[in-house]
Amino acid sequence: MIPLFWKYLSKSYIKFFLLAVFGFITILLVMRLKEIARFTALASNPWSVISFTAYQIPHILPIAIPISSLIAAIILFQNLSKTHQLTALRTGGLSLFQISYPILVLGFLLSVGNFFITSEIAPLCRTKSKEFVTHATTLNPLVLLQRKDLLRIKNAYVDLHYKNSSYVKDLFFIVPNKVNKRLHCYHARSLTLQDHQLEGKNLSLIAYLEGSQEEDFDTLIVENQDIMATDANAISTFMKSFHWNLSLNFLPLKLLLAKHSLDSSKIIPGKTESIPSEIARRCSFAFSVFSFTFIGIVLGTDISRYPSKKKIMIAIFLALIILISLVIGKALKYYTLPSLISYLLPQPLALIGTAYYWKKITRGIE
């Protein structure tokens, strides 16, 4: 039978944890409001906007869950210490480990859940988000022209005046031809998107014409059209490639392991993302939940007669070290050994340092 105080501690921890997670989700959505609003202008129905917004949430959960577990553990054990509940439990014969056991179990379970989110859900949501943007821009090639970061043609030049996502005017589109190494120029007085059909008015084309003339001269062809209508999808296919160049964080764990077994001999240090480094990143994010929970329990416990914020500052410092190591490991993703050290070394060191305070508290020394 589960002791009553375990239920009380677990309920309090989960309450603080969920409040912190919801706070991080709110901050995420506010930070991505501009991107969501841009997608809303492209979306064909409200359900797409809701789905796209929901797919943004798992992006921050792998880091939000560990920080929330730290906040929840610190608040819980600070409250237990200030209200003398911790003293009462210890007076009743319970050790600090017995009191902390249900929170440590919850931290372990959240670690497993965070690993599943990092390895399976987050990559799926990244892929789905990219699919939504790709689908929207495929149906609306005018968006590709307005946003050069979506345009996949190398060295293309685009200049236009636009009113909205369904109408542009005075379009100049200059693109290189890889075959003959010449430039092609397109101009349209106006382009309108209606029912997945792209309609243009007053179009001009200047293109290179292959011939047997001397090399010092180019033969150009100039063509003018009063009205043009074509399928918008065909224009989008011309302007961008559908072959995504996905990084490793788009792959679920099963595909990541399969890729490692197939491409392990093709990894080039400094140029190819390290698959062991990506696996270590996901494991590090997962284990950080338990680490942060343990740090929060130990450094949130205050048994001294004169309360001090020193241990809280130490907990924040250790959490920052671990988070910075995760960022550094991500920056070193092309180098296996340095990234593995950055991902796997700081957390055990932080736990060893925290265990020192744990030992002092169990002995009644602070």
N, C-alpha and C positions, 0 to 999 in steps of 0.2 A: 504493500500500500504506500502511495506517495505521501510523504510528510506534508502537513499543512503549510509550513513555512516555505517549502519548495514551490508550491503552487503560487504563494504570495510573491516570492522573488521572481519567478518566471513571468508572471502576469505583469509585474511592474517593469521588468526588463523589456518585454515585448512592446509594452505601451510606449516607453521612451524611444525604443528602436524604430517603431513605425512612424512616430512623429518626426524623427530626424530624417528618415527616408523620404517621407512625403515633402518635407522641406527641400531636400535636394532635388526631387523631381520638379517641384515648382520653379526652383532656380534654373534648372535645365531648360524647361519650356520657355521661360522668359528670355534666356540667352539665345534660344533658337527661334524666337518669335519672327525675326526677319525672314529666315529661311522657310518657315512654315507659311508665312504670308505670301512669299513669292510662289510657293507651290500651290497655294490656294487660288492664285490668279490663273494657274495652268490647269487645275483639276477640272474634270468634267462633271463631278458629282460630289456632294458633301461626304459621302462614305469614304472616298479616297483621301480627303483631307483628314478625317478622323483616324483612318488607318495609318497614314503617313506620320501623324503626330504621335500615335501610340508606338510606332516603330522607333521613335527617337528616345524613348524612355530607357530601354535596355542598354543604351550606349553609356549611360552614367552609372548604372546600378553596380557594375563591378568595383567601382571606387566609392560609391555612395554607401554601400552595405558595410564595408570595413569601418569607415569613419563613423557611421551611425552606431555600429556596435561599440566603438570606443566611447562615444558620447553617452550611450545608454548605460554602459557599465560604470562610468565615472559618476553620472548623476545618481544611479541607484545606490552605490556604496557610499557616496557622500551623504545621501539622505539617511541611510542606515546608521552612519557614524554620528551625524548631527542629532538625530532623534534618539540615540543610545540604544537602538534596536540591536545593533551589532554587538554591543556590550552585553545586552540581555541574553542573546543567543549563545555567546561564548561563556557566560556565567552558567548557562544551563548545561554545559559540558560539551558543546559543539566546537570543533576545530574550525579554523578559517577555511580549510579545504572542504569540509562538509557543508559549510554555509555557501561556498562558491560553486560547489559541484553542479547544481542545476544550470547555473549561468554558463559554466564551461561546456556543459553538454549542448546547450543552445548555441553557443559559439561554434562548436564543432559541426552541428547540423547546418548552421548558416554558412559555414565554410563549404560544405558539400553542395549546398544550394547555389552558392556564388560560383563554384567551379562549373556547375551545369549552365548557369547563366552566361558565364564568360566563354565557355567552350561550345555551347550549342545555340542558345537563344540570341545572344548578341551578334554572332556572325550571320545568323538567319535574318535578323532585323536589318543589319547593314545591307545585305543583298536585296531584301524586299524594298528598302528605301531607294536603293539605286534603280531597281526595276520601275518603281513609281515615277522617278524623275525621267528615266529613259523613255518610258511609255508616253509621258506628257510631252516631252520635247520631240518625240517621233511624230506625234499627231500634230504638233505645232512647230514647224521649222523656223518660224519667225522668232521664236525664243532663242534658237541656236544663233541666229544672226545678231540678236540683241545682247547675248551673253557669250563673249569670246572664250570664256573658260569652258564652255560646253562644246565648242567647235573643235573637231578632231582633225581638221585639215591643217597640216603643218605650213607655216608661213603665209597663211591666208590673211588678206586685208579686207576688212569690212567697215563700211561707213554708211550711216543711214540716219534718218530722222523718223521717229516712230511716235505714234499716238497711244497705242496700247498693244496687248499681246495678239491682236487679230488684224492689225493694220500697221504698215510701215510705208514711208515714202522716201523718194530719192535714195534708192539703194545702190551702192557701188560695191561690187564683190569681185576681188582680184585674187586668182588662185593659180599656183604653178602647176604645170603639166609635167609629171615626172618622166614621161616618155621622150618628149622632144626638148625638155628643159626650156620651155617658153612660158610666158604668162598669158592667161586668158582673163578678159575683163567682161563683166556683166553689169548692166545698168537697168534699173526699172524705176519708172516714175512713181509707181505705187504697187503694193502687193497686199492682197486681202485674203484672209482665211475664212471660208464659209463651208460648213458641213464637210470638213476634212478635204476640201478642194482649195488649192492655192490659185488665185486669179491675179494676173498681172496686167498692167497697162503700160504702153509705150516702153517696150523692152528693146535693148540693144546688146549685141554680142560682138566682141572683137576677139578673134582667135587666130592662131597660127595655122597656116596651110602648108603641109609637106609638099615639096616640089624638088625639081632638079636644078634650081637656080644656083647662082654663085653663093658661097658661104657668107659674103658680106651683106647679102640682102635677104630679108624675110618677106614671104608672101602672106598677107593678112586677109582675112575674110571678115566683112562687116555685114551683120544681118540685123534688120529691124522688124519688130512685130508690134502691131497695134494692140492686140489682146492675146493673152496666153492663159490656159487653164490646165492644171495637172494635179495629180494626186499628191497630197502633202507628204504622205509617207515616202514616196519616191524621192522627193527633194531631201528629206531628212536622211535617207539612206545614202544619198550622194555626199552629203555634208559631214557625216560622222560615221564612225565605225561601230558596229554592234559587238565587236569582239572586245570584251572588257578585259582590262589588265588589272585583275583583282590582286590585292595584297593578301598575305597569309591570314590577317585577322578577319577576312571574309569567309574562311573555311572552317566548318565544324571539325571537331577533334578527329573523327573517323577519316575524313578526307585529308586532314593534315598529316596523319600518320601514314596514309596510303601514298601521299605525295613524297613524304620523306623516304619511304622504302623504294620509290621509283627514281627519284631525282637526287639521292644522296651523293652520287658521284659527280653531279653537275653544279654543285654549289661552289661559287667563286667568292672567296673572302673579300669584303669591301664592296661587292656589287650585287650579291644575291642575299635575300633575306634568309636568316638562319632559322630553320624549322625547330631545332632544339631550343633556341632562344624563345620562340613564340610559345612552345609548350611550357617552358619555365615561367614565362610571363603569366600564363593562365593559372598555373599551380601557385605562383606567388600571390596573385590576387585572391585566390581561394583561401590559402593558408593565412593571409593577412587578417581575415575576419577573426579567426581564433586568437591570433597574436594580439590584435587590438583589444579583444575582449579580456584577455588575460592582463594586459597592461592597464586597462581601465579598472579592473577589479582590484589589483594590487595598489596602484597609485591613487585610486579613488578612496581607498580605505584610510581613515584617519582616527588613530587611537590615542593621539597625544592630548595633553591637557590644554595646550595652546594651538589651535588650528593654524595651519600654514598652507599657503598656495604653492609651496616649493614643488611638491610632488605632482601637482597638476601641470606645472610648467615642464617638469621632466617628461610627463606623459605626452604632452603636446610636442616636445622636442623629439622624442623617439618616434612618434607618428610621422612627423615631418621628414625625419631621416629615411623611414621606410618608403614614404611616398616619393621622395626625391630619388631614391634608388630605383623605383619603378620607372620613373621618367628617364633616368639615365640609361637603364636597361633597354628601354624602347628606342632611345637615340642610337644605341650600339647594336641594333638588331642585325646589322650586316657582319658583326664579329661575334662568333659563338662564345668563346671563353670569357671575354670581358662582360658580355651581357649576362651570362650565367652567373658570374660572380656578383654582379649588381643585383640580380633578381634573388639569388638564393642565400647570400651571406648576411645581409643586414638584419633580417628577421631573427635568425638564431642568436645573433649577438644582442639584439634588443631583448629577447626573452631571457638570456642569461643575466643581463643587467637587471631586469625586472625581478627575476628569481632571487636576487640578492636582497631586494626590499621585502619580498615575500617571506624570506627567512627571518629578517629582523622583526617583522610584524608578528609572526607566529611565536616569537620569543618575548614579545611584549616590549621590544626596543624600537624606538622611532627617532 
